[in-house]
């Protein structure tokens, strides 16, 4: 009996890795110590706009969007890189999704798609609903390189007025957070 107790007390304890203990939660460490989010195409972003949690904060995205310029989205307000959001060329995605539902896609929706492509992991859904009641779900898939550009496949699910459409796209980063539909 004494040998068993001594053996139990001197037995090495295996190291296990798991969640933080309740007295020392890890909440907010990244924001406090490493506030930049590395995007898929290598750009560092100061905000994730909720994308890493599986949602897109349209209100926050709208606060940093600039005006539209041609078929692309202006993504800068003010000066410096700290006021940007990843965007996707808008006119093409709206046409691909479908005529009636695509018309309801606005700058904030296209910015949410772009930021999802930048920051969401493979098969990590990012969802949101716009002011018109159109619900979006973007699911980034695998990546590839095309002519030196970082590209991703993704699925977009759009639901509005009792109708739903699902389409698969490919987009490539044109640099500085701008994504373009290809193929």
C-alpha positions as CSV (number, residue, x, y, z in Angstrom):
1,X,0.0,0.0,0.0
2,X,2.8,2.5,0.9
3,X,4.6,1.6,-2.3
4,X,1.4,2.4,-4.3
5,X,1.0,5.8,-2.6
6,X,4.7,6.7,-3.1
7,X,4.5,5.6,-6.8
8,X,1.3,7.7,-7.3
9,X,2.9,10.8,-5.7
10,X,6.1,10.6,-7.7
11,X,4.6,9.6,-11.1
12,X,5.2,12.4,-13.6
13,X,2.1,14.4,-14.5
14,X,1.4,14.5,-18.3
15,X,1.3,17.9,-19.8
16,X,-2.0,18.7,-21.5
17,X,-3.0,21.7,-23.5
18,X,-6.5,23.0,-23.4
19,X,-8.6,26.0,-22.6
20,X,-7.3,28.7,-20.3
21,X,-8.1,28.2,-16.6
22,X,-11.1,30.2,-15.4
23,X,-8.9,32.5,-13.2
24,X,-6.8,33.5,-16.3
25,X,-9.0,33.8,-19.4
26,X,-7.3,34.6,-22.7
27,X,-10.0,36.9,-23.9
28,X,-8.6,39.8,-25.9
29,X,-4.9,38.8,-26.0
30,X,-4.6,39.3,-29.7
31,X,-6.3,42.7,-29.8
32,X,-4.0,43.9,-27.0
33,X,-0.7,42.4,-28.2
34,X,-1.0,41.7,-31.9
35,X,-3.8,43.9,-33.2
36,X,-3.2,43.1,-36.9
37,X,-5.0,40.4,-38.8
38,X,-3.1,38.8,-41.6
39,X,-5.2,38.5,-44.7
40,X,-5.2,35.6,-47.2
41,X,-3.2,37.6,-49.8
42,X,-0.7,38.8,-47.2
43,X,-2.1,42.2,-46.3
44,X,-2.4,43.1,-42.6
45,X,-5.7,44.4,-41.5
46,X,-6.4,46.4,-38.3
47,X,-10.0,45.0,-38.0
48,X,-11.8,41.8,-38.8
49,X,-15.3,43.4,-38.7
50,X,-16.6,40.2,-37.0
51,X,-15.5,37.9,-39.9
52,X,-13.4,35.7,-37.6
53,X,-16.5,35.1,-35.5
54,X,-18.6,34.1,-38.6
55,X,-20.5,37.3,-39.1
56,X,-19.9,40.6,-40.9
57,X,-20.6,43.8,-39.0
58,X,-22.2,45.9,-41.8
59,X,-22.4,49.0,-39.7
60,X,-18.7,49.0,-39.0
61,X,-17.9,48.2,-42.6
62,X,-20.1,51.0,-43.8
63,X,-18.2,53.4,-41.6
64,X,-15.0,52.9,-43.5
65,X,-16.3,52.5,-47.0
66,X,-15.8,55.3,-49.5
67,X,-17.8,56.1,-52.6
68,X,-18.1,53.8,-55.5
69,X,-15.7,54.4,-58.4
70,X,-16.7,52.7,-61.7
71,X,-17.4,49.0,-61.2
72,X,-15.1,48.8,-58.1
73,X,-15.7,49.8,-54.6
74,X,-13.7,52.6,-53.0
75,X,-12.4,51.2,-49.8
76,X,-10.6,54.1,-48.2
77,X,-11.8,56.9,-46.1
78,X,-9.4,59.5,-44.7
79,X,-5.7,58.7,-44.9
80,X,-3.5,55.7,-44.1
81,X,-4.0,52.0,-44.2
82,X,-5.9,51.9,-40.9
83,X,-9.2,52.9,-42.6
84,X,-9.7,50.1,-45.1
85,X,-11.8,47.1,-45.6
86,X,-11.3,44.4,-48.2
87,X,-13.6,44.7,-51.1
88,X,-14.7,42.7,-54.1
89,X,-15.5,44.1,-57.6
90,X,-19.2,44.8,-57.2
91,X,-20.9,44.8,-60.5
92,X,-19.7,41.4,-61.5
93,X,-20.7,39.6,-58.3
94,X,-24.2,41.2,-58.4
95,X,-24.7,39.9,-61.9
96,X,-23.4,36.4,-61.1
97,X,-25.6,36.0,-58.0
98,X,-28.8,36.6,-60.0
99,X,-30.6,39.5,-61.5
100,X,-33.2,40.2,-58.8
101,X,-31.2,39.2,-55.7
102,X,-28.0,40.7,-57.2
103,X,-29.6,44.1,-57.5
104,X,-30.0,44.2,-53.7
105,X,-26.3,43.7,-53.1
106,X,-24.7,47.0,-52.0
107,X,-21.2,48.3,-51.2
108,X,-21.4,46.9,-47.6
109,X,-22.4,43.5,-48.9
110,X,-19.5,43.4,-51.4
111,X,-17.1,44.6,-48.7
112,X,-18.3,41.8,-46.4
113,X,-17.6,39.3,-49.2
114,X,-14.1,40.7,-49.8
115,X,-13.2,40.7,-46.1
116,X,-14.5,37.2,-45.8
117,X,-12.2,36.2,-48.6
118,X,-9.3,37.9,-46.8
119,X,-9.7,36.6,-43.3
120,X,-12.1,33.6,-43.1
121,X,-10.6,30.2,-42.9
122,X,-11.4,27.4,-45.3
123,X,-15.1,26.4,-45.0
124,X,-15.6,29.0,-42.2
125,X,-19.0,30.6,-42.9
126,X,-19.4,34.4,-42.7
127,X,-23.1,35.5,-42.6
128,X,-25.0,38.8,-42.4
129,X,-28.3,40.3,-43.4
130,X,-28.6,43.7,-45.1
131,X,-31.2,46.4,-44.5
132,X,-33.4,45.1,-47.3
133,X,-33.7,41.7,-45.6
134,X,-31.4,39.9,-47.9
135,X,-29.4,37.3,-46.0
136,X,-25.9,36.4,-47.2
137,X,-23.6,33.5,-46.3
138,X,-20.1,33.3,-47.8
139,X,-18.1,30.1,-47.5
140,X,-14.4,30.5,-48.6
141,X,-13.0,27.3,-49.9
142,X,-9.5,26.3,-51.1
143,X,-7.0,28.6,-52.5
144,X,-4.8,28.6,-55.6
145,X,-2.4,30.8,-57.5
146,X,-3.3,32.2,-60.9
147,X,-0.6,34.2,-62.8
148,X,1.1,35.0,-59.5
149,X,-2.1,36.2,-57.8
150,X,-3.5,34.7,-54.6
151,X,-7.0,33.3,-55.4
152,X,-9.8,31.5,-53.6
153,X,-12.9,29.6,-54.5
154,X,-16.0,30.4,-52.5
155,X,-19.7,29.7,-52.3
156,X,-22.3,32.5,-51.8
157,X,-25.7,31.7,-50.5
158,X,-28.3,34.4,-50.9
159,X,-31.8,34.4,-49.5
160,X,-34.5,37.0,-50.0
161,X,-38.3,37.1,-50.2
162,X,-38.6,33.3,-49.8
163,X,-36.1,32.6,-52.6
164,X,-32.6,31.3,-52.2
165,X,-29.7,31.0,-54.6
166,X,-26.3,29.3,-54.2
167,X,-23.5,30.0,-56.5
168,X,-19.8,29.1,-56.6
169,X,-17.2,31.7,-57.5
170,X,-13.5,32.1,-57.9
171,X,-11.8,35.4,-57.1
172,X,-8.3,36.7,-57.1
173,X,-6.7,39.4,-55.0
174,X,-5.7,42.3,-57.1
175,X,-3.7,43.8,-54.2
176,X,-4.5,46.2,-51.4
177,X,-7.6,44.3,-50.4
178,X,-9.4,44.4,-53.8
179,X,-10.8,41.0,-55.0
180,X,-12.0,40.3,-58.6
181,X,-14.2,37.5,-59.8
182,X,-12.4,35.3,-62.3
183,X,-13.5,32.5,-64.5
